[in-house]
Amino acid sequence: MRSAFFFVIGLAVLFVNKLRYGLRGYREPRPFAPTDITRAIAYDRNVVEQWQKALHDYTGETIDGKVVLELGPGAELGTALFLLDRGARRYLTVDANRLIDQTPYRFYEELLRDLDHAQELQPELEKTLTGKDDRITYVVDSTFDLTKLPKQEIDLVVSQAAFEHFDHVEKTIEQLGHCVKSGGVLIAEIDTMTHTGVLRTRDPLNIYRYSNLLYKFARFSGIPNRVRPSHYKSLFEQNGWYNVEIIPLQTMIKEEMELVRPQLAKSFQGNDADMHILTFLLCATKR
């Protein structure tokens, strides 16, 4: 009964989201509004600190002097300002939708008060918001085509809970190989859980209950792509990356996993799917 309940509820949510996002696009990348300024600034600061720690743990390096590419920045450019304030040389980003218009300018006013190099960075922000990119380059492309980025050797690629929303993961990884320099590093946190708030804590693997055919029928732009950790690792290795590490961040306990496993679609029941991994950090180096 519990399995059938979650199956039906999850499927209903998928089709409601298909209708909602089909009409206006996927425009809610975070579980809080961009007008929640204090929370948004704290979120961005925490994300950048996690990237810095992961980069240091993985390579022993810092972001000083690096050209950074962020994939899918969301509703504002807070991470750009934090990265530049902490030593990055240049910041580029690409997104499928122009979401930064949702964020009031007072968000940046509050954030800049916390930065050591606010006087230097505010003019850069103004240029970008008016379409005159310089140290901050913001590209919007509905096809998420990384070849439309300005020619620049990328030292570091970062991403926070964005990869799982890419419609064409293979294409994105392939294109990264053409713009990241040899020795460049990728640090990405990937969230493979069900994203719907009401189901996320109660049935975190809900999206894996459905066959590929049924899930494809419910598809909308931004729907979680259900790519598993081992598949990400394989795709990066096939496209010229090495030392690919999968670091679990949030996992299911074994007993709970074994109860849920038989309820999942067959393609996700095997041990090679690593269904106990709910969120993870992916680190890789470009050859």
Secondary structure as UniProt FT lines:
FT   HELIX           2..24
FT   TURN            34..35
FT   HELIX           37..59
FT   TURN            64..65
FT   STRAND          67..71
FT   HELIX           78..85
FT   TURN            86..87
FT   STRAND          90..95
FT   HELIX           100..102
FT   HELIX           105..112
FT   TURN            113..114
FT   TURN            116..117
FT   HELIX           118..129
FT   TURN            130..131
FT   STRAND          136..140
FT   TURN            142..143
FT   HELIX           146..148
FT   STRAND          154..160
FT   HELIX           163..165
FT   HELIX           169..179
FT   STRAND          180..191
FT   HELIX           197..200
FT   TURN            201..202
FT   TURN            204..205
FT   HELIX           206..209
FT   HELIX           212..217
FT   TURN            221..222
FT   HELIX           229..238
FT   TURN            239..240
FT   STRAND          241..251
FT   HELIX           254..260
FT   HELIX           261..263
FT   HELIX           266..268
FT   HELIX           271..273
FT   TURN            275..276
FT   STRAND          277..286
//
